[in-house]
């Protein structure tokens, strides 16, 4: 199986070795072949899936560019959406809905046998499906001209650094970069190298050292963890999923910079958010903006009544939750996120007596209180996201409320969260997501110390087994 950290980087080194000696058009051809080799190494049978999706949307884009009749253009767009969502539905959700129907029938006394569908979920299908759909929708809206070269479009869909876990790129941003010669500047090379190193540190040193402790608490049937250990595990998962996913995004962006390609930023220090709207402007930015532009706004956005706006928010977040996985916990997580956004809009934006004069900034106490509340609301969401069942969510919450303590034999769960979380907090507070850390204050003094400390920590705490990226399952 190709998808682990070291083989991914070894593959990238080979690609770069060829990339730097080839002329522009051959660079693109080599990247396309490399991207298909990369994806096919997981399971070659699914190459036909990504190729079919690419071919359909390329042809639909061409037809949308040629067709003037509004009705026919709409039909071509529907063909693209039905094809992409149909593939996603069959491979990702068919088994889930079939089993849910069987469970529902059982509640009404109908004897429906257990549903077992052995359908393998193609890695990255949620990401490249949304990416290619955004192209046809933008062409339909006349915001983008259709691509003439199938090779360039196929590379846009399959570009290997961000193929399997994003960011979900827009054609208007990535395609122009793929269609013209690229020059790699010295500062880009440094930025790319730093992003790869920092992303690997977050993933391998922070996320993968915390992960085994979190897994212990979330094991099905676990009845030994106290409420304090459960709460620490929730905090730990908040750190783990951030470092795991943003680490991958950093590596993808770094690889892109080494090729002279700018991949969009997917995270902007999300845990400093003071309200739900701000959190989704900082977390998984490529997905949240996709849902906003291609789902929330077409549903009506905030252009209708307040109730219609609340409905649009809830529907968008439920579908966003379901995008993450075919399980009722993800649906519940989407409902929870939708309720948070609705609550924020109702209490803060729509109720005049909760509004603060724009001329008066938040006081330190107000800002801290807003952050403290929002962080714990996010962590409650991560419990829903991480749990294997609704029953497990209830059990963990019950322990936190009724048995809030940490036994001495549970300290092994606490210390990695405090230690690695503290390191992450310190570096994030200083770096502020800078692509080039040399731009941060005090780099000449703190830079060598910071890099040395990271290197020592990596040598001491590098895990024996690097786990698969969490978002590969989506």
Number of C-alpha atoms within 10 A of each C-alpha: 8 15 18 13 17 11 12 14 15 11 14 16 13 11 16 16 10 13 18 13 10 13 11 17 15 13 21 21 15 17 20 22 16 20 21 20 17 23 25 16 15 15 14 13 12 18 16 11 14 22 14 14 20 24 15 16 26 24 18 24 27 16 18 26 17 11 14 10 9 10 10 13 21 13 13 20 22 15 15 23 20 13 18 24 16 14 18 19 16 13 16 23 20 16 18 19 15 15 18 15 14 17 18 13 14 13 10 8 9 11 11 13 11 10 15 10 11 8 12 9 16 22 20 19 24 25 24 27 21 23 24 27 22 22 28 28 20 18 23 23 12 12 11 16 18 23 20 12 10 13 15 19 24 21 24 26 29 26 24 25 22 23 23 25 24 27 28 28 27 21 25 15 12 18 18 14 16 21 18 11 13 14 12 13 13 10 13 21 18 17 22 26 20 19 27 22 19 21 24 22 22 25 28 24 23 29 31 25 23 25 21 12 22 22 13 15 22 21 12 12 9 12 12 10 22 19 22 19 27 26 25 20 26 25 23 25 25 23 23 26 20 22 26 27 24 25 26 28 26 30 25 26 29 29 27 21 23 24 20 19 19 18 24 20 19 23 22 19 18 18 21 18 22 19 20 22 15 15 23 19 18 20 19 22 20 21 21 20 15 18 18 16 14 16 19 22 16 11 19 15 19 16 10 12 11 14 11 15 20 21 18 23 27 22 18 25 26 21 16 23 24 21 20 18 19 18 17 18 22 25 22 19 24 26 22 21 25 24 18 21 21 24 15 15 19 15 13 15 14 14 10 10 9 11 11 12 8 7 6 7 10 13 9 9 9 12 14 14 13 16 17 15 13 21 22 14 16 21 20 19 20 17 24 23 23 20 18 17 15 12 10 19 18 12 15 24 16 13 19 17 11 11 15 14 16 18 11 7 8 16 11 11 22 19 14 18 27 15 12 21 20 12 15 17 14 11 13 13 12 16 17 12 17 15 22 16 18 15 11 16 12 11 15 11 9 14 15 11 12 12 13 12 12 18 14 11 16 17 11 10 14 16 15 9 10 16 18 14 21 13 18 17 16 18
